[in-house]
Structures are given as structure tokens and as C-alpha cells.
């Protein structure tokens, strides 16, 4: 790999998404409630919704119908 191919924080978004995905899935599998919220809307998830999330190189995504919404900058709260 040459210096021109080395981009600062090249896989940072993917690493952050994988870390958040692991926390969300672990909380859901443990029976906790996860709330994803933006400025205008909030979604509440429980253990039935484990497959509603995925982490890709582009970020953390949540399924909404047949579409996938990026939730990188949304608030994620975990309740017991």
C-alpha cells in the first residue's frame, strides 16, 4: 500500500458501526429495550427486532420497511 492509498480514519466509520451494532444486538438478546431517536421521531425495539440492524463499511443501518436507514448520528439508548 502506498502513501496515497493511506487515508486517515479509513475504516473508522466501519469500526464504529460494528461496535455499536455489537452493543445493540447484545442488549436485544439479553432482553433489554433499545430506543433509537432522532430530533423528530423515536423507535423502540425489543428482542424480536434483532435482525433490524446491520453494520456495513458505510455505517450503522436500521431497517424501515423494505429500506435501510443510516442511524450513525441518531441517539441510541439501552434500557433494562
C-alpha positions in Angstrom: 0.0 0.0 0.0 1.4 3.4 -1.0 1.1 6.6 1.0 -1.5 7.9 -1.4 -3.7 4.9 -0.5 -3.4 5.5 3.2 -6.4 7.7 4.1 -6.7 8.9 7.7 -9.5 7.1 9.6 -10.1 5.0 6.5 -12.1 2.3 8.4 -13.2 4.4 11.3 -16.8 4.6 10.3 -17.0 0.8 9.8 -15.3 0.1 13.2 -17.7 2.5 15.0 -20.7 0.9 13.3 -19.5 -2.7 14.2 -19.0 -1.6 17.9 -22.5 0.0 18.1 -24.1 -3.0 16.3 -22.5 -5.4 18.8 -23.8 -3.4 21.7 -27.3 -3.1 20.3 -27.6 -6.8 19.4 -26.2 -7.9 22.8 -28.7 -5.7 24.6 -31.6 -7.0 22.5 -30.6 -10.7 23.0 -30.3 -10.0 26.8 -34.0 -8.9 26.8 -33.4 -5.2 27.1 -35.1 -2.4 25.2 -33.3 -0.3 22.7 -34.6 3.2 21.7 -33.2 4.9 18.6 -34.2 8.5 18.3 -33.7 11.5 16.1 -34.9 15.0 16.6 -38.4 14.2 15.2 -39.0 10.5 15.9 -38.2 7.6 18.2 -38.3 3.9 17.6 -38.5 1.2 20.4 -37.0 -2.2 19.8 -37.0 -5.4 21.8 -35.6 -9.0 21.3 -38.0 -9.6 18.3 -36.1 -7.0 16.3 -32.5 -8.3 16.4 -32.4 -8.6 12.6 -33.5 -5.0 12.0 -29.9 -3.8 12.3 -26.7 -4.2 10.3 -23.2 -2.7 10.1 -21.5 -2.0 6.8 -18.5 -0.1 5.7 -20.8 2.9 5.2 -22.1 2.9 8.7 -24.8 1.5 11.0 -28.2 0.9 9.4 -31.7 0.2 10.7 -34.4 -1.5 8.6 -37.6 0.6 8.0 -40.0 -1.4 5.9 -38.0 -2.6 2.8 -35.5 0.3 3.2 -32.4 0.7 5.3 -31.9 4.0 7.1 -28.5 5.2 8.3 -28.5 5.8 12.1 -24.9 6.8 12.6 -25.9 10.2 14.1 -29.0 9.1 15.9 -29.3 8.7 19.6 -29.1 5.1 20.9 -30.3 4.4 24.4 -30.5 1.0 26.1 -32.9 0.3 28.9 -33.2 -2.8 31.1 
